[in-house]
Amino acid sequence: MGQGAQALWIMRSDGTNPRRVADFSGQMAWLPDRKMLIQRGDSLLRLDPASGATEAVPGAKARTLLTVDHIGQWLAYHGSEGKIMAVPAAGGTPRLVDIGQYEGFHPLFSPSSRWLYFQSGHKNLYRVPGPAQGWATAAPQKVTDFSGLDLYIEDPKFSREGSRLFYTRGRTTGDIYILHFGKGAESKASR
């Protein structure tokens, strides 16, 4: 294994029969079909944990900050120079997601895939139309208003039904924060 490499192991639920399945060097994400996406350098691979077989995902060059929509059809990742790229999970031509003048970090899909969210400067969340809206072009909408100087949002994730946002703060270790969306328009922000 090279620098920064990690190993993925699987075992039975009782802890017996551990076996090394694959090496990877970045994030990984589960797909709905029980396969995984793993990163090796700039390459993104689809892994079958049962057999250990891998295949490249054509068009994806994801080194960090990878996300998969809830039905496993699209993935988005932080590309070079603060850009967000999206590519079909089966592979294909990557598309630049129009996030205006912002730098985009930590992309994540809403539960319905209507929206793709991103952070600019790790401070607030913005959203643009996602795959369920045909990747329509629209100005990014700011959906949170965190003003604390020490706030540094890390790895935000939506609850399955989209009513809560979970995140950690970069200057606090071990704490998970939950943002509850209110009723009305805000509760539909993630859908």
C-alpha positions as CSV (number, residue, x, y, z in Angstrom):
1,M,0.0,0.0,0.0
2,G,1.2,3.5,-0.8
3,Q,1.2,6.6,1.2
4,G,-2.3,7.4,2.6
5,A,-3.6,4.0,1.6
6,Q,-6.2,2.3,3.8
7,A,-7.5,-1.3,3.7
8,L,-11.1,-2.4,3.6
9,W,-11.9,-5.6,5.5
10,I,-15.1,-7.6,5.8
11,M,-16.2,-10.3,8.3
12,R,-19.2,-12.1,9.5
13,S,-21.5,-10.3,11.9
14,D,-20.1,-12.5,14.8
15,G,-16.6,-11.2,14.0
16,T,-15.3,-14.4,12.5
17,N,-13.7,-15.0,9.1
18,P,-12.1,-11.5,8.5
19,R,-10.7,-11.0,5.1
20,R,-9.0,-8.1,3.3
21,V,-11.1,-7.0,0.3
22,A,-9.4,-3.9,-1.2
23,D,-6.9,-1.1,-0.7
24,F,-8.0,2.5,-1.3
25,S,-6.6,5.9,-0.7
26,G,-9.6,8.3,-0.2
27,Q,-13.2,8.1,0.6
28,M,-15.7,5.3,-0.1
29,A,-19.4,5.3,-0.6
30,W,-22.0,2.5,-0.6
31,L,-24.3,2.1,-3.6
32,P,-27.8,0.8,-3.3
33,D,-26.8,-2.4,-5.1
34,R,-24.5,-3.3,-2.2
35,K,-21.4,-2.4,-4.2
36,M,-19.1,0.4,-3.2
37,L,-17.2,3.3,-4.8
38,I,-13.6,3.5,-3.6
39,Q,-10.9,6.0,-4.5
40,R,-7.3,5.0,-5.5
41,G,-5.4,8.2,-6.2
42,D,-7.4,10.1,-8.8
43,S,-9.3,7.0,-10.0
44,L,-12.7,6.0,-8.8
45,L,-13.5,2.3,-8.8
46,R,-16.7,0.2,-8.3
47,L,-16.0,-2.6,-5.8
48,D,-17.9,-5.8,-5.3
49,P,-17.1,-6.5,-1.6
50,A,-18.2,-10.1,-1.9
51,S,-15.6,-11.0,-4.6
52,G,-13.2,-8.1,-4.2
53,A,-13.5,-7.4,-8.0
54,T,-13.1,-3.8,-9.1
55,E,-13.9,-1.9,-12.2
56,A,-13.1,1.7,-13.1
57,V,-15.9,4.3,-13.3
58,P,-15.1,6.0,-16.6
59,G,-15.0,9.8,-16.5
60,A,-14.7,10.2,-12.7
61,K,-11.5,11.7,-11.3
62,A,-12.4,12.1,-7.7
63,R,-9.6,12.5,-5.2
64,T,-11.7,13.9,-2.3
65,L,-15.2,14.8,-1.1
66,L,-17.3,12.3,-3.0
67,T,-21.1,11.9,-2.7
68,V,-23.6,9.6,-4.3
69,D,-27.3,10.4,-4.7
70,H,-29.8,8.2,-2.8
71,I,-30.8,6.0,-5.7
72,G,-27.2,5.5,-6.8
73,Q,-27.5,7.0,-10.3
74,W,-25.2,10.1,-9.9
75,L,-22.1,11.0,-8.0
76,A,-20.6,14.4,-7.4
77,Y,-17.2,15.3,-6.3
78,H,-14.9,18.2,-5.6
79,G,-12.9,18.8,-8.7
80,S,-9.9,21.0,-9.2
81,E,-9.9,24.7,-8.4
82,G,-13.1,24.6,-6.2
83,K,-15.3,23.2,-8.9
84,I,-18.0,20.6,-8.4
85,M,-18.2,17.8,-11.0
86,A,-21.0,15.3,-11.5
87,V,-20.9,12.0,-13.5
88,P,-23.4,9.1,-13.8
89,A,-22.5,6.4,-11.3
90,A,-22.2,3.9,-14.2
91,G,-19.5,6.2,-15.7
92,G,-19.6,8.6,-18.6
93,T,-18.8,12.2,-19.4
94,P,-18.4,14.4,-16.3
95,R,-20.3,17.6,-16.2
96,L,-19.3,20.8,-14.5
97,V,-22.0,21.8,-12.0
98,D,-22.7,25.5,-12.3
99,I,-22.2,27.0,-8.9
100,G,-21.6,30.6,-10.0
101,Q,-18.7,32.4,-8.6
102,Y,-18.4,30.3,-5.5
103,E,-15.9,27.7,-4.6
104,G,-17.6,24.4,-3.9
105,F,-16.8,21.9,-1.1
106,H,-18.6,19.0,0.4
107,P,-21.2,18.4,-2.3
108,L,-24.3,16.4,-1.2
109,F,-27.6,15.5,-2.8
110,S,-31.0,16.1,-1.2
111,P,-32.9,12.9,-0.5
112,S,-35.0,13.4,-3.7
113,S,-32.0,14.4,-5.8
114,R,-33.8,17.6,-6.7
115,W,-31.0,19.7,-5.3
116,L,-27.2,19.5,-5.1
117,Y,-25.9,21.3,-2.0
118,F,-22.4,22.6,-1.5
119,Q,-20.4,24.7,0.9
120,S,-18.4,27.8,0.1
121,G,-15.6,28.3,2.5
122,H,-17.0,25.7,4.9
123,K,-19.4,28.3,6.3
124,N,-22.8,28.0,4.8
125,L,-24.8,25.7,2.5
126,Y,-25.9,26.7,-1.0
127,R,-28.0,24.7,-3.4
128,V,-28.4,24.4,-7.2
129,P,-30.8,22.2,-9.2
130,G,-29.7,18.5,-9.2
131,P,-30.4,15.6,-11.5
132,A,-34.1,15.3,-10.7
133,Q,-34.5,18.8,-12.1
134,G,-32.4,18.0,-15.2
135,W,-29.4,19.9,-13.8
136,A,-31.2,23.1,-14.7
137,T,-29.1,26.3,-14.5
138,A,-30.0,28.6,-11.7
139,A,-28.2,31.0,-9.4
140,P,-27.0,29.2,-6.2
141,Q,-29.4,29.7,-3.3
142,K,-28.0,30.2,0.2
143,V,-30.0,28.0,2.6
144,T,-28.2,28.4,5.9
145,D,-27.0,31.6,7.6
146,F,-24.3,30.7,10.1
147,S,-22.4,33.7,11.1
148,G,-20.1,32.4,13.9
149,L,-16.5,33.2,13.4
150,D,-15.4,29.9,14.8
151,L,-18.0,27.9,12.7
152,Y,-16.4,25.5,10.2
153,I,-18.9,23.0,8.9
154,E,-17.5,19.6,8.1
155,D,-19.1,16.7,6.2
156,P,-22.8,17.7,6.2
157,K,-25.4,15.0,5.6
158,F,-29.2,15.0,5.4
159,S,-31.5,12.7,7.3
160,R,-33.3,10.2,5.0
161,E,-36.5,12.2,4.9
162,G,-34.7,15.5,4.6
163,S,-36.0,17.3,7.7
164,R,-32.6,17.4,9.5
165,L,-29.0,18.2,8.6
166,F,-26.2,16.6,10.5
167,Y,-22.7,18.1,10.6
168,T,-19.6,18.5,12.7
169,R,-17.7,21.6,13.4
170,G,-14.0,21.7,12.5
171,R,-12.8,23.3,15.8
172,T,-14.8,20.9,18.0
173,T,-13.9,17.2,18.0
174,G,-16.4,14.5,18.7
175,D,-19.5,16.6,18.5
176,I,-22.3,16.1,16.0
177,Y,-24.7,19.0,15.4
178,I,-28.3,18.6,14.1
179,L,-30.1,21.4,12.3
180,H,-33.9,20.9,12.3
181,F,-35.6,22.6,9.4
182,G,-38.8,24.4,10.3
183,K,-42.2,23.8,8.9
184,G,-43.2,25.3,5.5
185,A,-40.7,26.3,2.9
186,E,-37.7,25.5,5.0
187,S,-38.7,21.9,5.8
188,K,-38.9,21.4,2.0
189,A,-35.5,22.9,1.5
190,S,-33.8,19.6,1.1
191,R,-36.5,17.8,-0.9
